[in-house]
Amino acid sequence: MIETPAIVVEDSQDEIAALVRTLHETQQRLQELAGGEVDAVVHPTGQSYLLHEAQEKLAHKQAELQMILDAVPAMIFYKDRQHRLVRVNAATLRLHGRPAAELVGMTDAELGLPHARQYVRDEEEIAATGLPKLNIIEPVLTVTGLRWFQTDKVPIRDAAGIVTGFIGISLDITDRKRTELEIRLNEKRYRSLVEATTSMVWDTPPSGELEGEQSSWAAFTGQSQEESRGWGWLQAIHPDDRTETARAWAAAVATRSIYKMEHRLRSRDQTYRNMMVRGVPIFAEDGNILQWIGIHTDITERKQLETQFLRAQRMEGIGTLAGGIAHDLNNVLAPILMAIELLKLDHPGDRNQDILSTLERSCQRAASLVEQVLGFARGVEGQRIVVNPHHLMREWVGIMRDTFPKSITVGFTAVSDLWTVTGDPTQLHQVFLNLCVNARDAMPDGGNLNVSLENLVLDETYAAMNVGSHPGTYVLVQVTDNGSGIPPAIRDQIFDPFFTTKAIGKGTGLGLSTTLTIVKSHGGFINLYSEVGKGTRFKVYLPAQTTETAVQTVAVEQTRLPRGHGEMILLVDDEEPIRKIVQDTLERFGYRVLQARHGAEAVAIYVQYRDDITVVLTDMAMPIMDGPALIIALKGLNPQVKIIGSSGLNANGGVAKAVGAGVQHFVPKPYIAEALLKTLREILGDHGNKPPH
């Protein structure tokens, strides 16, 4: 009974080479043994016995060798100088799915192996040099599919040292190859995301001082490697946050604890963004810190929402307080006005009349101010009737042309079939008055003031993007000037009561707050677009009263909106309701849609589906990775990528960032389906791009 020795094959070059050498030496010993015993056969005595004994020993050794070869999980094969298979083990038989009787005697070309010619060249090189050829990595088509093998080949020599064949051993490294490819792919994805995202990933040595290349930090802040080295990165922190940032980071490094804080960080365009910062130490087995890994996450939008919530609470408190004060002031002013009337009767002299008239006008102005405060505090009420805004605005435009400085040109346009609204004419007149007077004050050196009225149908797409709006028919009133514009720093405050940038005595700060209150009480809303030095546009949306015919006309027009032809749109927005309604809209009009919640996710999706994606529609303000950074990343992957930018926060600034990143198409939020579909048709052309097959 022959015992098969236990063989352990490790996936290492040294073990493979050792095994090949052992097999080669075994083959040589067999040849030597066979040769010696055949010599003994020619002895004149006992020829038959010696020949039989030699044959048995040779067969025993060959069987023992075959059992050893079959026990090895790697493929082992012998070839002669004509590159024909002479001996194979069980693993080789399993690979090719053929019996040994069929394989032996065949060449690689006859087996149909795709690299047969290369195998012959390798073996001829071995025969010519007498040297083994090791670590050959190559794909092989097997009965189970394409697999990767690592092959070593060594020469077989006869007693004279002439190469008579080849021994090969091949290890299946498919799983290792797949793992290596996956690791490289993951590393490439990680590098792409780190380089593209505004959620900056950074690392430092144990000392906590910045060293080496920090690509995401440099891309966001604009600091060079030399500028950010050591503690130089602090110069990108807002001056008011710099001292506390340095103290907190030094404390975390000293105590070897997690670093977490918020600060404002200067971006490449010199604006500051609110950042949530978190850094953690990476420890070695001995407890020492190897390095620090950290991330900056942009939370500007979240901070803005928190500020808006606090402002709403403050305004509610101010309104309650103002209402109480206004009631008391009315009680004070009422007897004063009545007393003035009596005094005017008792003192008819001219001098006294002038004084009393001045007092009366001042009291009336105070009473008007009190009425505005009450209107803001309690919400605007009044008698509502059907009103045509065209008639109200036309009257006010005439007054403006007569009373405004001649250096201001007043323009007015309105559609002929303007819809009506249900409202209080006096209150709506106050809305138009406040907006136009503000426009006049923004142009002290003259300019253009344009007022326009039009019918508008807002769909679900628009309503999902604009809090406070609802789908339906509206009359849109636009008041546009080319004056000084409103600085971004105060843009969120202009509707606050008592907030004003005008000189003392020139304004009360209640004009726009009252305007907003009136519009909301009529079921409408206001949007503002402004750019410093270029002007401001207020868009007032008032719910309209329409006839059935008008609604049907709008429905017919909507059915004629441009449709897609199955193009794939990558939709990137951090607001789920917006993503849902825009996807529903696009799919209804013949497009296919992929969704991403932020720029980093969009990059990963684009890498996977770039051949299918026709257009990328992206919001400009998002967490983790914003629109401008996404645009730069996509342009890096594909300079020809078609992108539509979109923003509702600081729309003009959003346009500037998108254009600066190479985007030529932009739809300001909130937008209606018509605006989006027409922009898509513009970027795709009249016939669009047919989807790939």
Summary of the structure (lengths in Angstrom):
residues: 693
radius of gyration: 42.2
end to end distance: 64.7
largest distance: 169.7
contacts: 2094
relative contact order: 0.06
helix: 48%
strand: 23%
